[in-house]
Amino acid sequence: MKRLMGLCLAIGMGAGACAYSGVAVTADGKAVVARNDSLLFGLLRAVYVCNVTPTGLANCAAGTAP
């Protein structure tokens, strides 16, 4: 029973987890955030370009050039 629960937990964590693998700031004050999902070894990769504000990142757009 413990093995079954452990297996279910491992599958659930692997299927829905994502990790932000990199953040870089450009010279004009924009941040480029690369997101890599753990689902199927990074099947849903995405890159976002965001404006940096004093309160954090704003106006993030997927797939645009910085």
Contacts in CASP RR format, 6 or more apart in sequence:
PFRMAT RR
TARGET T0000
AUTHOR 0000-0000-0000
METHOD contacts of the structure
MODEL  1
MKRLMGLCLAIGMGAGACAYSGVAVTADGKAVVARNDSLLFGLLRAVYVC
NVTPTGLANCAAGTAP
13 38 0 8 1.000
14 38 0 8 1.000
14 39 0 8 1.000
15 38 0 8 1.000
15 39 0 8 1.000
16 37 0 8 1.000
16 38 0 8 1.000
16 39 0 8 1.000
17 37 0 8 1.000
17 38 0 8 1.000
17 39 0 8 1.000
18 35 0 8 1.000
18 36 0 8 1.000
18 37 0 8 1.000
18 38 0 8 1.000
18 39 0 8 1.000
18 44 0 8 1.000
19 35 0 8 1.000
19 36 0 8 1.000
19 37 0 8 1.000
19 38 0 8 1.000
20 33 0 8 1.000
20 34 0 8 1.000
20 35 0 8 1.000
20 36 0 8 1.000
21 34 0 8 1.000
21 35 0 8 1.000
21 36 0 8 1.000
22 33 0 8 1.000
22 34 0 8 1.000
23 31 0 8 1.000
23 32 0 8 1.000
23 33 0 8 1.000
23 34 0 8 1.000
24 31 0 8 1.000
24 32 0 8 1.000
25 31 0 8 1.000
25 32 0 8 1.000
25 52 0 8 1.000
26 32 0 8 1.000
26 66 0 8 1.000
28 66 0 8 1.000
29 51 0 8 1.000
29 52 0 8 1.000
30 49 0 8 1.000
30 50 0 8 1.000
30 51 0 8 1.000
30 52 0 8 1.000
30 66 0 8 1.000
31 49 0 8 1.000
31 50 0 8 1.000
31 51 0 8 1.000
31 52 0 8 1.000
31 57 0 8 1.000
32 47 0 8 1.000
32 48 0 8 1.000
32 49 0 8 1.000
32 50 0 8 1.000
32 66 0 8 1.000
33 47 0 8 1.000
33 48 0 8 1.000
33 49 0 8 1.000
33 50 0 8 1.000
33 57 0 8 1.000
33 60 0 8 1.000
34 45 0 8 1.000
34 46 0 8 1.000
34 47 0 8 1.000
35 45 0 8 1.000
35 46 0 8 1.000
35 47 0 8 1.000
35 48 0 8 1.000
36 42 0 8 1.000
36 45 0 8 1.000
37 43 0 8 1.000
37 44 0 8 1.000
37 45 0 8 1.000
46 62 0 8 1.000
46 63 0 8 1.000
47 62 0 8 1.000
47 63 0 8 1.000
48 60 0 8 1.000
48 61 0 8 1.000
48 62 0 8 1.000
48 63 0 8 1.000
49 60 0 8 1.000
49 61 0 8 1.000
49 63 0 8 1.000
49 64 0 8 1.000
49 65 0 8 1.000
49 66 0 8 1.000
50 57 0 8 1.000
50 58 0 8 1.000
50 59 0 8 1.000
50 60 0 8 1.000
50 61 0 8 1.000
51 57 0 8 1.000
51 58 0 8 1.000
51 59 0 8 1.000
END
